Amino acid sequence: MARFAVLAAISCVPCSGTCGIYYSTNVVAAANTSCQNVMEEIKARVKGDWRDPGKGYYSLLNESSLELDMEHVKGNFTDQMTFTFQEVAGQAACAVHGCSASPWVKNFSEPVHVTDYCNIFNLFCGSKSGCKPVKHDFTSKEIAADVYGRDDKTCIHHGARPMLRASSPKLLGSTVDDTLTCINSNCPLDETTLSPRPSCVLSNCSGDLTKCLFSSSCRNGVMCEMKCTEPLAKTEEAVYFHGFMECMRVKCPGFPPSKSCAAVHCGVEAASCALHSKCRETLECADKCVPEKYTAALAAMPQTAVI
């Protein structure tokens, strides 16, 4: 659920989701230091003698108390970037959202989402990830990124990002309930990525999301769920999963959803998912990660042959 995607639209404002000629990649991470330290480190790399391992260079365009706007230039390509920061109340920690927007160029030699991911990653990774800090050395945990098939080797610096597991313990507690209730109520799944759009989550649920980032059970469940839905995204069967989950979100709001509501109002969508093996397998996998969320959906699915 936490994997994010922002797709372009009309008037050209990169990283706002409203620019038809750009493709945007987003990364959300939690740094174990203050937002001031994270911002100072990013600015030190951009302005100082530090060199971009991707052999491009950065320029700082604008800054405010909790936002940095910049550009990354490599060859003939200029990528627009924005970082926003949010202090975590009661902890020496900072929630970081980085966005990099590249011009959409057909047959570009390197996938734009990989280029954009590395633009972001290389600016705040620490020494434990193989990077060379300039002013502040800290660790960070990547929580979400809308990059398919990303690998530590895709960036010059090899990042020690957390491994995703196929299952996690059953999730309990108000942090999980509050986070999923907020996201499910406000943010529909993107049809392509099968995840809510980052702009929606950050606009409507930033407080709950921040709490989730620093709750191991909530964080692990979200990452586990992402591991289950990622293989289904961009496949022909994704439409059945998306239709079923959107029906549950709209007609059976709240967390956890009601089994009776799912059976009465989403039976057709449940049957369509049940007929396709990848859709059913994705639900079964995700149920092991966040059982309260998917139990009602699975109960509504008929036990029938799949294709």
C-alpha positions in Angstrom: 0.0 0.0 0.0 2.8 2.4 0.7 4.5 2.2 -2.7 3.9 5.5 -4.4 3.5 6.7 -8.0 2.8 10.2 -9.4 1.9 10.4 -13.1 2.0 13.5 -15.2 -1.0 15.5 -16.4 -1.3 18.9 -18.1 0.2 22.2 -17.0 4.0 21.7 -16.5 4.8 21.6 -12.8 7.2 18.7 -12.3 6.8 16.6 -9.1 3.3 18.0 -8.6 1.7 15.3 -10.7 0.6 18.0 -13.2 3.1 17.9 -16.0 2.4 15.9 -19.2 6.0 15.7 -20.4 7.6 14.4 -17.2 7.7 11.1 -15.5 8.0 11.4 -11.7 9.6 9.0 -9.2 9.0 9.2 -5.5 10.9 7.9 -2.5 9.7 8.1 1.1 12.3 7.4 3.8 12.8 7.8 7.6 16.1 9.3 8.7 17.4 8.8 12.3 18.3 12.5 12.7 16.7 15.9 12.6 15.3 17.3 9.4 17.7 20.2 9.8 20.6 17.7 9.6 19.1 16.0 6.6 18.6 19.3 4.8 22.1 20.5 5.7 23.6 17.3 4.3 21.7 17.5 1.1 22.7 21.1 0.6 26.3 20.4 1.4 26.4 17.7 -1.3 24.7 20.0 -3.8 26.8 23.1 -3.2 30.2 21.7 -2.1 33.0 19.7 -3.7 31.0 16.4 -3.4 30.6 14.8 -6.8 27.5 13.0 -8.0 28.4 9.3 -8.5 26.1 9.3 -11.5 28.4 11.8 -13.1 25.8 14.6 -13.3 25.5 17.6 -11.2 22.9 19.3 -8.9 21.8 22.9 -8.5 19.7 24.2 -5.7 16.9 26.4 -7.0 14.7 27.3 -4.0 14.5 26.4 -0.3 12.1 27.0 2.6 12.0 25.7 6.1 11.0 22.2 5.2 11.4 22.0 1.4 14.3 22.0 -1.1 13.8 22.4 -4.9 16.7 21.6 -7.2 17.6 20.2 -10.6 19.9 17.5 -11.7 21.7 17.8 -15.1 23.4 15.0 -16.9 24.3 15.5 -20.6 21.3 17.0 -22.4 18.8 16.0 -19.7 17.6 18.1 -16.8 15.6 16.5 -14.1 13.4 18.6 -11.7 13.6 17.6 -8.0 11.8 18.4 -4.8 12.5 17.2 -1.2 10.0 17.8 1.6 10.7 17.0 5.3 8.6 16.4 8.4 9.9 16.2 11.9 8.6 13.2 13.9 7.1 14.4 17.2 9.0 13.1 20.3 11.8 11.5 18.3 15.1 12.6 16.8 13.9 11.5 13.4 12.8 13.0 10.1 10.3 11.7 7.4 11.8 12.5 4.0 9.8 12.6 0.7 12.0 12.9 -2.4 10.7 13.4 -5.9 12.6 13.5 -9.2 10.9 14.2 -12.5 12.6 13.4 -15.8 11.5 14.4 -19.3 9.7 11.5 -21.0 12.1 10.5 -23.8 11.2 7.4 -25.9 14.0 4.9 -26.2 16.2 6.6 -23.6 19.2 4.4 -22.9 18.6 4.2 -19.2 15.1 3.7 -17.6 14.0 7.1 -16.3 12.6 5.7 -13.1 16.1 4.2 -12.2 17.8 7.6 -13.0 15.3 9.4 -10.9 15.6 7.0 -8.0 19.4 7.4 -8.0 19.0 11.2 -8.1 17.2 11.0 -4.8 19.1 8.2 -3.1 22.5 9.6 -3.7 21.7 12.8 -1.9 21.0 11.5 1.6 22.4 7.9 1.8 24.9 7.5 4.7 28.2 5.7 5.1 26.6 2.4 6.1 25.0 2.4 2.6 28.4 3.0 1.0 28.1 6.7 0.5 30.4 9.5 1.5 28.7 12.1 3.8 29.9 15.7 3.7 28.5 17.2 6.9 26.2 14.7 8.7 26.4 11.0 8.7 23.1 9.2 9.5 21.2 6.1 8.6 17.8 6.0 6.9 15.2 3.4 6.2 13.5 3.4 2.8 9.7 3.0 3.4 8.3 3.3 -0.1 9.4 3.9 -3.7 7.5 3.7 -6.9 10.3 2.0 -8.8 9.9 -1.4 -10.4 12.8 -3.9 -10.3 15.1 -1.5 -8.4 18.3 -3.0 -7.2 21.1 -1.7 -5.0 23.4 -2.0 -8.0 21.3 0.5 -10.0 23.0 3.4 -8.1 26.7 3.9 -7.9 26.5 3.8 -4.1 25.1 0.4 -2.9 22.3 1.2 -0.5 21.5 -1.1 2.4 17.7 -0.9 1.9 15.5 -3.3 3.9 14.7 -6.7 2.4 11.0 -7.3 1.7 9.5 -10.4 3.2 6.6 -12.5 2.0 4.9 -12.5 5.3 4.9 -10.8 8.7 3.2 -11.2 12.1 -0.5 -10.4 12.4 -0.8 -6.7 12.9 -2.6 -5.3 15.9 -2.9 -1.9 17.5 -4.2 1.6 16.9 -1.3 2.7 14.6 -2.2 0.1 12.0 -5.9 0.8 12.3 -5.6 4.6 12.1 -3.1 4.5 9.1 -5.1 2.0 7.0 -8.4 3.7 7.9 -7.1 7.0 6.7 -5.6 5.7 3.5 -8.5 3.5 2.6 -11.0 6.3 3.2 -9.2 9.0 1.2 -6.9 7.5 -1.4 -8.0 5.1 -4.2 -5.5 2.7 -5.7 -3.7 3.7 -8.8 -4.8 1.3 -11.6 -1.2 0.8 -12.8 0.8 0.5 -9.6 -2.0 -0.9 -7.4 -0.9 1.6 -4.7 -2.4 4.9 -3.6 -0.9 8.0 -5.1 1.8 9.6 -2.8 0.4 13.1 -3.2 -3.0 11.8 -1.8 -1.4 10.0 1.1 0.9 12.8 2.1 -1.9 15.4 1.8 -4.5 13.4 3.8 -2.6 11.0 6.1 0.8 12.4 6.8 0.4 12.2 10.6 -0.8 8.6 10.6 1.8 7.6 8.0 4.6 9.1 10.1 3.5 7.1 13.1 3.4 4.0 10.9 7.0 4.5 9.7 8.3 4.3 13.2 6.1 1.3 14.3 7.9 -1.9 13.3 4.7 -3.9 13.1 2.9 -1.3 10.9 6.0 -0.7 8.7 6.8 -4.3 8.2 3.2 -5.1 7.3 3.1 -2.3 4.7 6.4 -3.4 3.2 5.2 -7.0 3.2 2.0 -6.0 1.4 4.0 -4.2 -1.2 5.9 -7.4 -1.9 2.7 -9.2 -2.6 1.0 -6.6 -4.9 4.1 -5.6 -6.9 4.2 -8.7 -9.2 0.6 -8.2 -10.1 0.9 -4.6 -11.1 1.0 -3.8 -14.8 -0.3 -7.3 -15.7 -3.6 -8.1 -17.3 -5.1 -9.4 -14.0 -4.3 -6.2 -12.2 -7.7 -4.8 -13.3 -9.6 -7.5 -11.3 -7.6 -6.8 -8.1 -8.1 -3.0 -8.6 -11.8 -3.4 -9.2 -12.3 -5.5 -6.2 -10.3 -3.3 -3.8 -12.0 -0.1 -5.1 -15.4 -1.7 -4.5 -14.3 -2.6 -0.9 -13.0 0.9 -0.4 -16.1 2.7 -1.6 -18.9 0.4 -0.5 -17.4 -1.1 2.7 -15.3 1.8 4.2 -13.6 1.7 7.6 -11.0 -0.7 9.0 -11.4 -3.6 9.2 -14.0 -3.9 6.5 -17.2 -5.9 7.2 -17.5 -9.4 5.8 -21.2 -9.1 5.3 -20.7 -5.8 3.4 -18.1 -7.4 1.2 -20.4 -10.3 0.4 -23.4 -8.2 -0.3 -22.0 -5.3 -2.2 -18.8 -6.6 -3.8 -19.8 -10.2 -4.7 -19.4 -9.7 -8.5 -15.9 -8.1 -8.1 -14.9 -10.9 -5.7 -16.0 -13.6 -8.2 -14.0 -11.9 -11.0 -10.9 -11.9 -8.8 -11.5 -15.5 -7.8 -11.6 -16.7 -11.4 -8.0 -15.4 -11.9 -5.2 -17.2 -10.1 -2.9 -14.2 -9.8 -5.5 -12.0 -8.3 -6.5 -14.7 -5.8 -2.9 -15.4 -4.9 -2.2 -11.7 -4.4 -5.0 -11.5 -1.9 -3.9 -14.6 -0.1 -0.4 -13.3 0.1 -1.4 -9.8 1.3 -3.7 -11.4 3.9 -0.7 -12.8 5.7 0.7 -9.3 5.9 -2.3 -7.3 6.9 -5.0 -9.9 7.7 -7.5 -7.5 9.2 -7.6 -5.7 5.8 -8.1 -8.6 3.5 -10.0 -11.2 5.6 -13.4 -9.8 4.5 -12.3 -9.8 0.8 -11.2 -13.4 0.9 -14.4 -14.5 2.7 -16.4 -12.9 -0.1 -14.6 -14.9 -2.8 -16.3 -18.1 -4.0 -14.3 -21.3 -3.8 -14.2 -22.1 -7.5 -11.8 -23.0 -10.2 -9.3 -20.4 -11.3 -7.7 -19.7 -14.6 
